[in-house]
Amino acid sequence: MTRKERAAFNALKKIGAPVFERSDVAAFVISAENNDETQWADYYMEFGINRDSEIPGVHPDICTILDKYNIFAEWENPGALIAFED
């Protein structure tokens, strides 16, 4: 992971977002399947996450952190977003 990716990863962990390290095509993954207390990501946008957020279906706090560190994220599948330095 680059320094920016590590900083974003740690910031997301700090707010309780479900993130997991990865070592192939992405630095880390944001899970859309671990939404216990907070709805962090919802590919189908069925549970009230703003469709107008920067990444549709993704909690705005995640988008803010990714923007701060210039990290790009996209849906890999309905269960996860992959994230890496832009």
MMTF fields as JSON, N, C-alpha, C and O atoms, coordinates in Angstrom:
{
  "mmtfVersion": "1.0.0",
  "mmtfProducer": "UNKNOWN",
  "numBonds": 343,
  "numAtoms": 344,
  "numGroups": 86,
  "numChains": 1,
  "numModels": 1,
  "chainsPerModel": [1],
  "groupsPerChain": [86],
  "chainIdList": ["A"],
  "bondAtomList": [4, 2, 8, 6, 12, 10, 16, 14, 20, 18, 24, 22, 28, 26, 32, 30, 36, 34, 40, 38, 44, 42, 48, 46, 52, 50, 56, 54, 60, 58, 64, 62, 68, 66, 72, 70, 76, 74, 80, 78, 84, 82, 88, 86, 92, 90, 96, 94, 100, 98, 104, 102, 108, 106, 112, 110, 116, 114, 120, 118, 124, 122, 128, 126, 132, 130, 136, 134, 140, 138, 144, 142, 148, 146, 152, 150, 156, 154, 160, 158, 164, 162, 168, 166, 172, 170, 176, 174, 180, 178, 184, 182, 188, 186, 192, 190, 196, 194, 200, 198, 204, 202, 208, 206, 212, 210, 216, 214, 220, 218, 224, 222, 228, 226, 232, 230, 236, 234, 240, 238, 244, 242, 248, 246, 252, 250, 256, 254, 260, 258, 264, 262, 268, 266, 272, 270, 276, 274, 280, 278, 284, 282, 288, 286, 292, 290, 296, 294, 300, 298, 304, 302, 308, 306, 312, 310, 316, 314, 320, 318, 324, 322, 328, 326, 332, 330, 336, 334, 340, 338],
  "bondOrderList": [1, 1, 1, 1, 1, 1, 1, 1, 1, 1, 1, 1, 1, 1, 1, 1, 1, 1, 1, 1, 1, 1, 1, 1, 1, 1, 1, 1, 1, 1, 1, 1, 1, 1, 1, 1, 1, 1, 1, 1, 1, 1, 1, 1, 1, 1, 1, 1, 1, 1, 1, 1, 1, 1, 1, 1, 1, 1, 1, 1, 1, 1, 1, 1, 1, 1, 1, 1, 1, 1, 1, 1, 1, 1, 1, 1, 1, 1, 1, 1, 1, 1, 1, 1, 1],
  "groupList": [{"groupName": "MET", "atomNameList": ["N", "CA", "C", "O"], "elementList": ["N", "C", "C", "O"], "formalChargeList": [0, 0, 0, 0], "bondAtomList": [1, 0, 2, 1, 3, 2], "bondOrderList": [1, 1, 2], "singleLetterCode": "M", "chemCompType": "L-PEPTIDE LINKING"}, {"groupName": "THR", "atomNameList": ["N", "CA", "C", "O"], "elementList": ["N", "C", "C", "O"], "formalChargeList": [0, 0, 0, 0], "bondAtomList": [1, 0, 2, 1, 3, 2], "bondOrderList": [1, 1, 2], "singleLetterCode": "T", "chemCompType": "L-PEPTIDE LINKING"}, {"groupName": "ARG", "atomNameList": ["N", "CA", "C", "O"], "elementList": ["N", "C", "C", "O"], "formalChargeList": [0, 0, 0, 0], "bondAtomList": [1, 0, 2, 1, 3, 2], "bondOrderList": [1, 1, 2], "singleLetterCode": "R", "chemCompType": "L-PEPTIDE LINKING"}, {"groupName": "LYS", "atomNameList": ["N", "CA", "C", "O"], "elementList": ["N", "C", "C", "O"], "formalChargeList": [0, 0, 0, 0], "bondAtomList": [1, 0, 2, 1, 3, 2], "bondOrderList": [1, 1, 2], "singleLetterCode": "K", "chemCompType": "L-PEPTIDE LINKING"}, {"groupName": "GLU", "atomNameList": ["N", "CA", "C", "O"], "elementList": ["N", "C", "C", "O"], "formalChargeList": [0, 0, 0, 0], "bondAtomList": [1, 0, 2, 1, 3, 2], "bondOrderList": [1, 1, 2], "singleLetterCode": "E", "chemCompType": "L-PEPTIDE LINKING"}, {"groupName": "ALA", "atomNameList": ["N", "CA", "C", "O"], "elementList": ["N", "C", "C", "O"], "formalChargeList": [0, 0, 0, 0], "bondAtomList": [1, 0, 2, 1, 3, 2], "bondOrderList": [1, 1, 2], "singleLetterCode": "A", "chemCompType": "L-PEPTIDE LINKING"}, {"groupName": "PHE", "atomNameList": ["N", "CA", "C", "O"], "elementList": ["N", "C", "C", "O"], "formalChargeList": [0, 0, 0, 0], "bondAtomList": [1, 0, 2, 1, 3, 2], "bondOrderList": [1, 1, 2], "singleLetterCode": "F", "chemCompType": "L-PEPTIDE LINKING"}, {"groupName": "ASN", "atomNameList": ["N", "CA", "C", "O"], "elementList": ["N", "C", "C", "O"], "formalChargeList": [0, 0, 0, 0], "bondAtomList": [1, 0, 2, 1, 3, 2], "bondOrderList": [1, 1, 2], "singleLetterCode": "N", "chemCompType": "L-PEPTIDE LINKING"}, {"groupName": "LEU", "atomNameList": ["N", "CA", "C", "O"], "elementList": ["N", "C", "C", "O"], "formalChargeList": [0, 0, 0, 0], "bondAtomList": [1, 0, 2, 1, 3, 2], "bondOrderList": [1, 1, 2], "singleLetterCode": "L", "chemCompType": "L-PEPTIDE LINKING"}, {"groupName": "ILE", "atomNameList": ["N", "CA", "C", "O"], "elementList": ["N", "C", "C", "O"], "formalChargeList": [0, 0, 0, 0], "bondAtomList": [1, 0, 2, 1, 3, 2], "bondOrderList": [1, 1, 2], "singleLetterCode": "I", "chemCompType": "L-PEPTIDE LINKING"}, {"groupName": "GLY", "atomNameList": ["N", "CA", "C", "O"], "elementList": ["N", "C", "C", "O"], "formalChargeList": [0, 0, 0, 0], "bondAtomList": [1, 0, 2, 1, 3, 2], "bondOrderList": [1, 1, 2], "singleLetterCode": "G", "chemCompType": "PEPTIDE LINKING"}, {"groupName": "PRO", "atomNameList": ["N", "CA", "C", "O"], "elementList": ["N", "C", "C", "O"], "formalChargeList": [0, 0, 0, 0], "bondAtomList": [1, 0, 2, 1, 3, 2], "bondOrderList": [1, 1, 2], "singleLetterCode": "P", "chemCompType": "L-PEPTIDE LINKING"}, {"groupName": "VAL", "atomNameList": ["N", "CA", "C", "O"], "elementList": ["N", "C", "C", "O"], "formalChargeList": [0, 0, 0, 0], "bondAtomList": [1, 0, 2, 1, 3, 2], "bondOrderList": [1, 1, 2], "singleLetterCode": "V", "chemCompType": "L-PEPTIDE LINKING"}, {"groupName": "SER", "atomNameList": ["N", "CA", "C", "O"], "elementList": ["N", "C", "C", "O"], "formalChargeList": [0, 0, 0, 0], "bondAtomList": [1, 0, 2, 1, 3, 2], "bondOrderList": [1, 1, 2], "singleLetterCode": "S", "chemCompType": "L-PEPTIDE LINKING"}, {"groupName": "ASP", "atomNameList": ["N", "CA", "C", "O"], "elementList": ["N", "C", "C", "O"], "formalChargeList": [0, 0, 0, 0], "bondAtomList": [1, 0, 2, 1, 3, 2], "bondOrderList": [1, 1, 2], "singleLetterCode": "D", "chemCompType": "L-PEPTIDE LINKING"}, {"groupName": "GLN", "atomNameList": ["N", "CA", "C", "O"], "elementList": ["N", "C", "C", "O"], "formalChargeList": [0, 0, 0, 0], "bondAtomList": [1, 0, 2, 1, 3, 2], "bondOrderList": [1, 1, 2], "singleLetterCode": "Q", "chemCompType": "L-PEPTIDE LINKING"}, {"groupName": "TRP", "atomNameList": ["N", "CA", "C", "O"], "elementList": ["N", "C", "C", "O"], "formalChargeList": [0, 0, 0, 0], "bondAtomList": [1, 0, 2, 1, 3, 2], "bondOrderList": [1, 1, 2], "singleLetterCode": "W", "chemCompType": "L-PEPTIDE LINKING"}, {"groupName": "TYR", "atomNameList": ["N", "CA", "C", "O"], "elementList": ["N", "C", "C", "O"], "formalChargeList": [0, 0, 0, 0], "bondAtomList": [1, 0, 2, 1, 3, 2], "bondOrderList": [1, 1, 2], "singleLetterCode": "Y", "chemCompType": "L-PEPTIDE LINKING"}, {"groupName": "HIS", "atomNameList": ["N", "CA", "C", "O"], "elementList": ["N", "C", "C", "O"], "formalChargeList": [0, 0, 0, 0], "bondAtomList": [1, 0, 2, 1, 3, 2], "bondOrderList": [1, 1, 2], "singleLetterCode": "H", "chemCompType": "L-PEPTIDE LINKING"}, {"groupName": "CYS", "atomNameList": ["N", "CA", "C", "O"], "elementList": ["N", "C", "C", "O"], "formalChargeList": [0, 0, 0, 0], "bondAtomList": [1, 0, 2, 1, 3, 2], "bondOrderList": [1, 1, 2], "singleLetterCode": "C", "chemCompType": "L-PEPTIDE LINKING"}],
  "groupTypeList": [0, 1, 2, 3, 4, 2, 5, 5, 6, 7, 5, 8, 3, 3, 9, 10, 5, 11, 12, 6, 4, 2, 13, 14, 12, 5, 5, 6, 12, 9, 13, 5, 4, 7, 7, 14, 4, 1, 15, 16, 5, 14, 17, 17, 0, 4, 6, 10, 9, 7, 2, 14, 13, 4, 9, 11, 10, 12, 18, 11, 14, 9, 19, 1, 9, 8, 14, 3, 17, 7, 9, 6, 5, 4, 16, 4, 7, 11, 10, 5, 8, 9, 5, 6, 4, 14],
  "groupIdList": [1, 2, 3, 4, 5, 6, 7, 8, 9, 10, 11, 12, 13, 14, 15, 16, 17, 18, 19, 20, 21, 22, 23, 24, 25, 26, 27, 28, 29, 30, 31, 32, 33, 34, 35, 36, 37, 38, 39, 40, 41, 42, 43, 44, 45, 46, 47, 48, 49, 50, 51, 52, 53, 54, 55, 56, 57, 58, 59, 60, 61, 62, 63, 64, 65, 66, 67, 68, 69, 70, 71, 72, 73, 74, 75, 76, 77, 78, 79, 80, 81, 82, 83, 84, 85, 86],
  "secStructList": [7, 7, 2, 2, 2, 2, 2, 2, 2, 2, 2, 2, 2, 2, 6, 6, 7, 7, 3, 3, 3, 7, 7, 1, 1, 7, 1, 3, 3, 3, 3, 1, 1, 7, 7, 1, 1, 1, 7, 7, 5, 7, 6, 6, 7, 7, 1, 1, 7, 7, 6, 6, 1, 1, 1, 6, 6, 5, 7, 2, 2, 2, 2, 2, 2, 2, 2, 2, 6, 6, 3, 3, 3, 3, 3, 3, 3, 6, 6, 3, 3, 3, 3, 3, 3, 7],
  "xCoordList": [0.841, 0.0, 0.882, 1.923, 0.449, 1.163, 0.842, -0.042, 1.561, 1.322, -0.106, -0.767, -0.582, -1.948, -2.989, -3.98, -2.761, -3.696, -3.756, -4.837, -2.591, -2.545, -3.265, -3.99, -3.07, -3.728, -5.245, -5.978, -5.715, -7.16, -7.704, -8.76, -6.99, -7.383, -7.539, -8.538, -6.549, -6.59, -7.718, -8.373, -7.941, -9.031, -10.389, -11.284, -10.541, -11.8, -11.993, -13.099, -10.94, -11.024, -11.418, -12.2, -10.875, -11.142, -12.623, -13.144, -13.302, -14.732, -15.6, -16.825, -14.962, -15.704, -16.127, -16.876, -15.658, -16.015, -15.359, -14.229, -16.052, -15.503, -14.51, -14.907, -13.225, -12.178, -11.227, -10.978, -10.704, -9.806, -8.656, -8.863, -7.454, -6.288, -6.372, -6.975, -5.753, -5.711, -4.347, -3.705, -3.897, -2.561, -2.519, -1.439, -3.669, -3.654, -3.913, -3.004, -5.094, -5.384, -5.746, -5.841, -5.949, -6.364, -5.551, -4.984, -5.502, -4.806, -5.659, -5.162, -6.969, -7.879, -9.289, -9.591, -10.139, -11.536, -12.43, -12.143, -13.512, -14.557, -15.719, -16.284, -16.065, -17.1, -18.496, -18.77, -19.36, -20.766, -21.598, -22.827, -20.916, -21.609, -21.53, -22.196, -20.737, -20.589, -21.209, -20.495, -22.512, -23.224, -24.064, -25.292, -23.396, -24.112, -24.798, -26.02, -24.019, -24.558, -24.868, -25.856, -24.025, -24.131, -24.179, -23.478, -24.997, -25.068, -23.956, -24.134, -22.799, -21.636, -21.688, -21.281, -22.182, -22.233, -23.357, -23.571, -24.065, -25.185, -25.283, -25.795, -24.802, -24.76, -26.136, -26.26, -27.17, -28.521, -29.276, -30.396, -28.68, -29.26, -30.676, -31.58, -30.85, -32.165, -32.379, -33.514, -31.332, -31.447, -31.174, -30.675, -31.489, -31.474, -30.182, -30.11, -29.161, -27.943, -28.221, -28.858, -27.737, -27.972, -27.495, -26.329, -28.385, -28.046, -27.219, -26.581, -27.228, -26.525, -25.122, -24.441, -24.686, -23.335, -22.322, -22.662, -21.095, -20.048, -19.939, -19.788, -20.018, -20.075, -21.447, -21.668, -22.377, -23.735, -23.736, -23.074, -24.498, -24.621, -23.555, -23.521, -22.678, -21.591, -21.81, -22.124, -21.643, -21.836, -20.971, -19.808, -21.523, -20.777, -19.483, -18.526, -19.438, -18.2, -17.06, -15.906, -17.378, -16.358, -15.868, -14.664, -16.798, -16.424, -15.542, -14.588, -15.851, -15.058, -13.623, -12.682, -13.452, -12.107, -11.353, -10.18, -12.006, -11.347, -10.906, -9.803, -11.756, -11.406, -10.207, -9.31, -10.201, -9.121, -7.755, -6.776, -7.692, -6.418, -6.238, -5.288, -7.161, -7.103, -7.072, -6.254, -7.992, -8.126, -9.366, -10.428, -9.214, -10.287, -10.915, -10.201, -12.227, -12.909, -13.992, -14.635, -14.183, -15.251, -15.786, -15.101, -17.006, -17.624, -16.913, -16.822, -16.414, -15.83, -16.935, -16.936, -17.864, -19.053, -20.037, -19.668, -21.258, -22.216, -21.789, -22.397, -20.769, -20.334, -19.129, -18.782, -18.464, -17.231, -16.849, -17.119, -16.212, -15.58, -14.083, -13.571, -13.384, -11.936, -11.43, -12.006, -10.348, -9.813, -8.31, -7.581, -7.876, -6.457, -6.17, -7.084, -4.896, -4.532, -4.837, -4.528, -5.443, -5.871, -4.704, -4.877],
  "yCoordList": [-1.182, 0.0, 1.241, 1.283, 2.244, 3.518, 4.247, 3.838, 5.311, 6.093, 6.642, 6.586, 7.17, 7.706, 6.601, 6.792, 5.466, 4.345, 3.895, 3.637, 3.799, 3.401, 4.418, 4.041, 5.704, 6.756, 6.677, 6.791, 6.481, 6.351, 5.098, 5.14, 3.992, 2.736, 2.922, 2.503, 3.551, 3.773, 4.723, 4.518, 5.756, 6.701, 6.002, 6.259, 5.133, 4.395, 3.434, 3.318, 2.749, 1.858, 2.644, 2.166, 3.847, 4.674, 5.027, 5.11, 5.235, 5.554, 4.294, 4.381, 3.129, 1.87, 1.251, 0.275, 1.807, 1.251, -0.127, -0.328, -1.068, -2.413, -2.47, -2.644, -2.325, -2.345, -3.507, -3.894, -4.049, -5.192, -4.989, -4.543, -5.315, -5.175, -6.145, -7.215, -5.74, -6.558, -6.386, -5.353, -7.353, -7.227, -7.541, -7.712, -7.616, -7.898, -6.619, -5.8, -6.419, -5.258, -4.008, -2.921, -4.148, -3.022, -2.985, -3.993, -1.814, -1.665, -2.233, -2.91, -1.934, -2.451, -2.538, -2.025, -3.203, -3.424, -2.809, -2.893, -2.194, -1.716, -2.687, -2.819, -3.356, -4.379, -3.76, -2.799, -4.314, -3.93, -5.001, -4.947, -5.966, -7.063, -6.957, -7.72, -6.035, -5.858, -4.526, -3.575, -4.462, -3.236, -3.463, -3.517, -3.592, -3.887, -2.655, -2.528, -1.763, -0.561, 0.533, 1.256, 0.644, 1.699, 1.075, 0.101, 1.629, 1.175, 1.871, 3.003, 1.205, 1.812, 1.779, 2.738, 0.693, 0.574, -0.376, -1.399, -0.029, -0.836, -0.71, 0.283, -1.697, -1.691, -1.427, -0.674, -2.054, -1.924, -0.715, -0.441, 0.001, 1.21, 0.983, 1.78, -0.11, -0.45, 0.068, 0.08, 0.492, 0.789, 2.237, 2.523, 3.142, 4.556, 5.318, 6.489, 4.712, 5.468, 6.389, 5.995, 7.596, 8.627, 8.184, 7.834, 8.205, 7.87, 8.963, 8.735, 10.147, 11.284, 11.46, 12.432, 10.53, 10.666, 10.49, 10.046, 10.838, 10.778, 9.385, 9.24, 8.371, 6.986, 6.48, 6.223, 6.327, 5.912, 4.653, 3.662, 4.721, 3.593, 3.529, 2.572, 4.523, 4.522, 5.666, 6.789, 5.371, 6.354, 7.583, 7.443, 8.787, 10.016, 10.157, 10.766, 9.607, 9.696, 8.933, 9.356, 7.818, 7.071, 7.908, 8.009, 8.504, 9.326, 10.5, 10.836, 11.123, 12.25, 11.83, 12.538, 10.686, 10.196, 9.833, 10.177, 9.15, 8.783, 10.032, 10.069, 11.044, 12.304, 12.976, 13.477, 12.981, 13.637, 13.071, 13.811, 11.757, 11.113, 10.787, 10.105, 11.281, 11.051, 9.554, 9.083, 8.837, 7.398, 7.155, 7.729, 6.309, 5.963, 4.644, 3.722, 4.558, 3.309, 3.045, 3.967, 1.778, 1.381, 0.034, -0.735, -0.236, -1.508, -2.631, -2.615, -3.593, -4.796, -5.812, -6.506, -5.881, -6.725, -6.17, -5.253, -6.672, -6.107, -6.207, -5.566, -6.99, -7.145, -6.334, -6.3, -5.666, -4.966, -3.888, -3.984, -2.864, -1.833, -2.017, -2.262, -1.898, -1.94, -0.497, 0.382, -0.268, 1.083, 1.095, 0.184, 2.153, 2.299, 3.764, 4.541, 4.133, 5.518, 5.898, 5.157, 7.055, 7.53, 8.051, 8.493],
  "zCoordList": [0.0, 0.0, 0.0, 0.656, -0.743, -0.713, 0.593, 1.346, 0.842, 2.055, 2.089, 3.126, 0.96, 0.903, 1.097, 1.801, 0.477, 0.625, 2.084, 2.612, 2.735, 4.148, 5.024, 5.945, 4.744, 5.525, 5.367, 6.349, 4.14, 3.903, 4.582, 5.215, 4.453, 5.084, 6.595, 7.178, 7.219, 8.668, 9.067, 10.089, 8.268, 8.556, 8.449, 9.254, 7.469, 7.331, 8.494, 9.021, 8.899, 10.065, 11.309, 12.13, 11.445, 12.62, 12.747, 13.859, 11.621, 11.696, 11.739, 11.833, 11.671, 11.781, 10.472, 10.46, 9.362, 8.054, 7.884, 8.33, 7.249, 7.066, 5.905, 4.753, 6.21, 5.196, 5.448, 6.59, 4.361, 4.432, 3.456, 2.327, 3.889, 3.009, 1.845, 1.935, 0.763, -0.432, -1.078, -0.885, -1.826, -2.413, -3.904, -4.47, -4.536, -5.976, -6.766, -6.896, -7.286, -8.129, -7.336, -7.906, -6.034, -5.209, -3.925, -3.505, -3.311, -2.034, -0.902, -0.002, -0.975, 0.036, -0.522, -1.599, 0.247, -0.142, 0.924, 2.118, 0.48, 1.38, 1.215, 0.129, 2.291, 2.224, 2.206, 2.925, 1.388, 1.381, 2.079, 2.08, 2.665, 3.339, 4.852, 5.552, 5.373, 6.807, 7.215, 7.533, 7.205, 7.53, 8.791, 8.728, 9.917, 11.15, 11.727, 11.657, 12.288, 12.917, 11.893, 12.024, 10.892, 9.878, 8.496, 8.222, 7.64, 6.258, 5.488, 5.037, 5.329, 4.7, 3.181, 2.525, 2.623, 1.167, 0.787, 1.438, -0.264, -0.724, -2.243, -2.76, -2.931, -4.396, -5.006, -5.972, -4.436, -4.996, -4.457, -4.888, -3.528, -2.934, -2.413, -2.663, -1.691, -1.145, 0.268, 0.744, 0.951, 2.367, 2.721, 3.809, 1.832, 2.16, 1.952, 2.326, 1.374, 1.098, -0.092, -1.069, 0.013, -0.997, -2.38, -2.564, -3.32, -4.704, -5.359, -6.387, -4.767, -5.337, -4.771, -5.095, -3.931, -3.391, -4.514, -5.611, -4.23, -5.256, -5.869, -7.082, -5.025, -5.503, -5.094, -3.91, -6.027, -5.663, -4.803, -5.114, -3.713, -2.81, -1.744, -0.97, -1.677, -0.692, 0.298, -0.097, 1.575, 2.644, 2.369, 1.993, 2.553, 2.275, 3.088, 2.611, 4.301, 5.101, 4.427, 4.493, 3.783, 3.041, 1.861, 1.626, 1.124, -0.029, 0.389, -0.312, 1.521, 2.018, 2.306, 1.944, 2.953, 3.265, 1.992, 1.848, 1.078, -0.175, -0.936, -1.482, -0.975, -1.647, -0.979, -1.656, 0.34, 1.084, 0.703, 0.613, 0.48, 0.179, -1.304, -1.688, -2.133, -3.575, -3.91, -4.701, -3.278, -3.492, -4.352, -4.112, -5.338, -6.261, -5.796, -5.403, -5.841, -5.497, -6.521, -7.024, -6.82, -7.73, -7.289, -6.614, -7.677, -7.323, -8.07, -9.297, -7.322, -7.92, -8.183, -9.199, -7.255, -7.339, -6.309, -5.575, -6.216, -5.258, -3.792, -2.935, -3.49, -2.106, -1.713, -0.532, -2.667, -2.309, -3.312, -4.509, -2.771, -3.598, -3.467, -2.374, -4.583, -4.539, -4.52, -5.16, -3.778, -3.63, -3.889, -3.498, -4.559, -4.87, -5.171, -5.449, -5.115, -5.365, -6.804, -7.737, -6.969, -8.284, -9.076, -10.212]
}
